[in-house]
Amino acid sequence: MAHCLVPAAEELLDKEFKVLDKGFVRLVDYLGGDARIVQAARVSYGEGTKSYREDAGLIDYLLRHEHTSPFEQVILTFHVKLPIFVARQWIRHRTARVNEVSGRYSIMKDEFYVPAAADLAEQSQDNRQGRSDEPLAVDKAAMVIADFHAAQTAAYEDYADLMEQGLARELARINLPLSLYTEWYWQIDLHNLFRFLMLRLDPHAQKEIRLYAAVMLDIARAVAPAATESFERNTLGAVHFSGPEMEELRRRLSAATGEGAAPSPGRGLKGKDLERFKEKLKSGKQL
């Protein structure tokens, strides 16, 4: 199969796209693009015989019907610098190949993530795993940032002191905090990258990892624009409805258009099921 050179992707190679205060995402390499998806689907060689419009239509059909294997033929390799707490969320996506800097072999850099004041908030009252939408007061945020800096400085000084004493690097590192920056090479196929982006661009994901995902979505657009456009249209802004929720939709549509009987008392979704259904209609996002 011929190599699929993508000019827009070539322009991005090795460019650093800043994320957070000290992090970045960099496209190191890629294999294939839209043309590779089409080639794989048609089991053909060369540039193919269809027009761009027909190729985009085929890609859209494949994605909508979840024919995933042609998308797995496209591979992207990223170099990412990110705080360890973001990496620990990220690594749950086990469909990639990862090579991370090792604190056993290398001396970790004195680089820590400190949130901007606007990103500091108290625990949400209705979301056990997230922060409130209301940022901290300016004076309180300044105190929190100062506390972050003080704790990080002390932790790194202790780390450096332990190594000065001759302690093994693999032991000296263990008290370093989750805010420490790490780096890795992360290689993934396009199908699983889309899965990662669907979950990590969701509003319920932590803001810090959403910022990385947003940059990677832009890079995916350069590598495979037709596939990414289809993903954004059919998956990223889509909502999954359960069987009972689909029945509720049919019932409401029939009543609204006058094509069905008026809803019978006691039928339909109730309680938490009804709340989740309404939230999906309201948000228009994958939940």
N, C-alpha and C positions, 0 to 999 in steps of 0.2 A: 504494500500500500504506500503510495507516494506521501512524502512529507507535506503536511498542511501548514504552510507559512501564513501567519496572520499579521499583516503590517501594523495594525493598531496595538497588538500584543507585543510585537518586537520593540515598539517605542517605549513600552513600560518596563522592559527587562532591566533589573538592577536599580530601578528608581525607588527611593525610600519615600513612603507616604506616612507622615507623622500621625501617631495616635496617642492620646493622653499626653502626659507631660514629657515623657522620655521614650515612649515606645514607637514602633513603626511596623509597617508591613511592606515587604518587597517581593515582587515576582521574580523568582530565580530562573525558572524554566517552565515551559509548557509543551505539551504534545497534542497537536491537533486543535481543531476548532469546529465551527459549524460544518465545514466540508467533511471532516472526519466522521461526524455523526451521520451525515447523509451517506457517505461511503460505506460505513459499517451497516447501516440499515438496508442498503441496496446490494451489499456484498460486491461492490464494484471497485475499480481502480481509477487513478487519475482524478481529474477535476469533476467528473460526472457529466451528465448530458442534460440536466434540467436547468431551468432558470432559477435565479435567486428566490423569486416569489414561490416557485414550486418547492424549492428546497426548504424554505421557511415554513411552508404549509406542511410538509412532511415532518419537520422537527416539531411543530406545534401538535400535530396528530400523535406523534410518539409520546410526547410529554403528557398530553391530556389523557391518553389511554395507558399511561404508566408502563410503556415499553422502555425499560430503563437501560438495557445492556448497551445500546449505541452510545448513550451518554457516558458510560463507563470507559469508552475508548479515548476520551479526552482527559488529560491529566495535567494538573497544575502543581508546581512546587513553590512554596512560599518560605521566605525567611521572615520570622516574626520575633519582635522584641516585646515582651509583655510581662506584667506583674505575675508573681507566682499564683496569687488567688484567682486570676483570670485563667491561667494555664490549667489550674485544677478543674475549673468548669469545662474548659475547652477539651481536655483529654478524655472526657466522657464520650466523645465522638470517636469510636474505636475503629472506624473504617479508613483511617489514614495511616501513613507511615511517618514516624516521628523520630528525629534525632535531636536531643536537647543538650545544651551545655551542661557539663557535669562539675559539681562542686567537689568531687573527689579528685579530679585532675587539675582543675583550674581554680584560681583565686577569684572569688566572686567580686564583681565591681560594686563600688559604693554608690549604687543607684536604686532609689526607692520611689514608689509612686505616692504622691500626695494629692488627694482630690482638690479641685478648685472649690472655693467657698460656695459657689452656686450649686455644687453637687452634694453638699453636706446636708443631711436631713435626719430627723428622728425616725424611729421604727414606724412603719405604716400600721394603722389600727385595723385595717381590713386585709392586709397581705402579710402573712407570717414570714415570707422570705424576701421582703423588699422594703424600701424606704418610702417615706411620705413624699408627697408632691410639693410640700411646703419646705423651702430651704431654711436652715438655721438663721437666726438673727446674726447680723454682721459681727457683733462683738463675740458671740459664742462661737461662731465659725472660726474666728481668728484664734481663739483659745484652743480649739480642737486641732487646727493646723499646726500650732506651736507644739502641742502635745505629740502629734505625729512626728514632727521633725526631731524632737528631743529623744523619743523612744528609738527611732531609727538610727540616730547618731550614736546613741549608747550601745545599741545592739551591734553595730558595725565595729565600733571601737573594741568591744569585747571579743569579737571574732578575730580582728587583727591582732589583739594582744595574745589570744590563745595560740595563734600560729607563730607569733614571735617566741612563745615559750616552747615551740617545737611540737605542739599537738598536731596530729594528723588532720589534713584538710577535711576528710570525711567526717571527723568528729567536731572540728571547730565550727563548721557551718550549721550545726543542728539548732542553734538558738536564733538564727536569722529569721526575720518575720516574713509573712506572706506578701508584704508590700515590695519585697525585693524583686528587681527585674531579672528575668531569665530570657534566654533566646533559644529558638529551635528552627529546624527545617521541618516543614509540614507539607507532605505530598498527598494529594487526594484526587480522585476522579470527579468529573463534573456532576454526575448523579448524586454522589454523597456530599459534594460541596453544596449543592442545592438543598439537600436535607439539613446540613449544618446551618445554612443561611435562613431557612424557614423557621428554625427553632431559635436562632440567636438574634434575629431581627424582630422577633415578636416583642411587643411592648412589655411583656411579663419578664423577659430576660433582663439581667443586670445591665445597667447602662454602659459600663466599661466594656463588656464583651460585645454589646450592640455596636459600639463605635468601630471596633475591629471588623465586625461583620459587614458594616456599611462600606468600608474601604475595599473589602474583598469582593463585594457585589459589583463595585465599579470596575475592578480588575476582570471579573468574569464577563462583564459586558464587552470589554475589549477583546477577550479571547474568543468568545462565542456569543456574538450579539443576538442572533436570532433565537438561540436556545435560552439565553438569559431573558430576553423580552417575553418569551413564552412562559418561562418560570414566573416572572413578575406578574403576568396577567392571569395565569391559571392556578398558581400555587401560593405565591407570597401574600396576596390579598384575599385568598379564598378562605372559606369556612367549611369545616366538616360537620355534617349533620348526621345524627344517629337515626336509626329506623323510626323510633317514635317521634323524633323531631321532624322527619320528613312527612309523617302522617299529619302532624300539626300544621305544617306548611300547606299541604294539599287541602286540608280542611278550611284553613283561613282563606286561601286563594279562591276556593270554590264558593265560599260564602260571600267574598268581596265581589266576585264577578256575577253572582246570582246563578251560577251553574250547579250549585249544590244546595242541599237543605240547610236550614239554620242549624247551628251547632246545638247538639243535645246537651242538656244539663248533666254535669258529672263526667263528660267526656273530655279528652285532651290532656295536656300536660298539667301537672300541679306541683306546688311546693318548690323545692330546689331544682327539679327538672325544668320547670317553667322559667325560673330565674336564669338558669344557664342558657336556655333557648333565647330569651329576650336579650341577654348580654351578647350572644353571637350576632343577633340581628342588629344590635346597636353598634358593635365594634367593627364588624366587617373584617375581622382578623382571625387567623387560625388560633384556636384556643386549646 
